[in-house]
């Protein structure tokens, strides 16, 4: 039976996990599973239905009925919420805050983790998120904890949001990032933390290309060592 390889990338908001995971996936011909986008799609569903992030009972009921999947069309990822491509609606600050607040609920995590684990059993995948190496793929062949300073992450997010039609300041974005870090690291269920066997990669002073090359090299070293 052919060996299936998994790579887990964890880290705080704005660290560049999705960008790096996509580029590494292309380089290694892996399937990229954007778990954060899946949580955001679920959060969008809650927002559209007027559900408060503090209403755990309503969140749990809504999670049972929603379907979130990821597909690729012409090489581009599509995040499907009940069959609708919502890729263009899930990167707002409102959705981000809802995703962080509702990802702590077990029914939400359970539903999405089941789909993620099944895919990883069949395909060479790279997943990014906040608990991939610790919870979703604890036996991943390579685990990366990707981070950067809050100021660097705020500048990157500012660049992403400047054409969103809403006004943001760097100070506001950095404050939101620090608050998000605190929420993610201190939540009671699957908090954001570096797995004991994960490699720490601080991208504050690195280009995306340099980060990509480092991760690819780490993967090759790990797999060559395991095959000897």
C-alpha positions, -999 to 999 in steps of 0.1 A, spaced: 0 0 0 13 34 -10 26 56 19 4 87 24 22 118 37 7 145 59 21 180 68 6 201 96 12 238 98 -1 257 129 3 292 140 -14 325 150 -36 347 128 -17 365 100 14 344 102 10 334 65 0 298 70 -25 296 41 -1 313 16 28 291 26 7 259 27 -6 266 -8 28 271 -22 43 240 -5 14 220 -17 20 230 -53 57 223 -49 52 188 -35 20 180 -55 0 177 -23 -37 185 -17 -40 217 3 -67 216 30 -75 251 43 -91 242 76 -93 279 86 -115 285 56 -137 257 66 -142 272 101 -148 306 85 -175 291 62 -192 276 92 -190 310 109 -205 327 79 -234 303 81 -240 313 117 -238 350 109 -262 347 80 -287 331 103 -284 357 130 -269 333 156 -249 348 184 -215 335 190 -224 330 227 -255 309 220 -238 275 222 -271 256 218 -280 273 186 -245 270 173 -246 232 180 -279 228 162 -268 248 132 -235 228 129 -254 196 125 -272 207 94 -245 227 76 -222 211 49 -188 226 43 -164 212 17 -134 222 -2 -129 216 -40 -106 228 -67 -116 243 -100 -89 253 -126 -64 249 -98 -82 274 -75 -96 265 -41 -133 268 -37 -149 268 -2 -184 255 -5 -211 262 21 -241 241 14 -231 240 -22 -224 277 -26 -189 290 -33 -183 315 -4 -146 320 -9 -152 357 -15 -172 362 17 -151 346 44 -121 369 49 -138 398 67 -130 408 103 -166 399 113 -163 363 100 -128 360 115 -141 369 149 -171 346 147 -148 317 136 -125 322 165 -154 324 190 -173 294 176 -144 271 169 -143 262 206 -176 244 205 -172 206 202 -200 200 176 -183 225 153 -149 210 157 -161 174 156 -179 178 123 -150 196 105 -123 174 120 -140 142 108 -139 154 72 -103 166 75 -91 133 90 -108 112 63 -91 132 36 -57 129 52 -61 91 53 -64 89 15 -43 117 1 -10 134 6 -22 166 23 -9 197 39 -32 214 64 -29 247 82 -48 259 113 -43 262 150 -45 226 163 -35 205 133 -4 191 147 -18 187 182 -53 174 175 -63 169 138 -31 152 126 -11 143 157 9 117 136 17 140 107 51 133 91 61 170 95 48 196 119 55 233 115 47 261 139 47 292 118 47 326 135 57 362 132 56 394 153 22 410 158 34 441 139 45 421 109 13 402 109 -7 434 111 11 448 81 3 417 61 -33 418 71 -35 455 63 -23 447 28 -50 420 24 -78 443 35 -69 476 18 -92 468 -11 -121 454 10 -141 487 9 -138 493 46 -113 515 65 -88 499 88 -58 512 106 -26 492 114 -32 499 151 -67 485 149 -56 454 131 -27 447 154 -50 451 184 -74 426 169 -46 402 162 -33 403 197 -68 398 210 -73 369 186 -40 353 198 -51 356 234 -85 339 226 -69 311 206 -41 304 230 -64 304 261 -95 286 249 -104 255 269 -107 232 239 -78 226 215 -59 258 223 -33 272 199 1 259 209 33 245 194 33 207 192 63 192 211 77 177 179 70 207 156 96 229 140 94 266 149 96 289 119 95 326 126 88 344 93 91 380 106 123 385 86 118 360 59 102 361 25 75 337 16 99 320 -8 124 314 20 97 300 43 85 277 15 120 264 8 127 258 45 96 237 49 102 217 17 137 210 29 125 199 63 100 176 47 126 160 25 150 155 54 122 139 75 110 116 47 145 106 36 154 98 72 122 77 76 128 57 45 164 47 54 
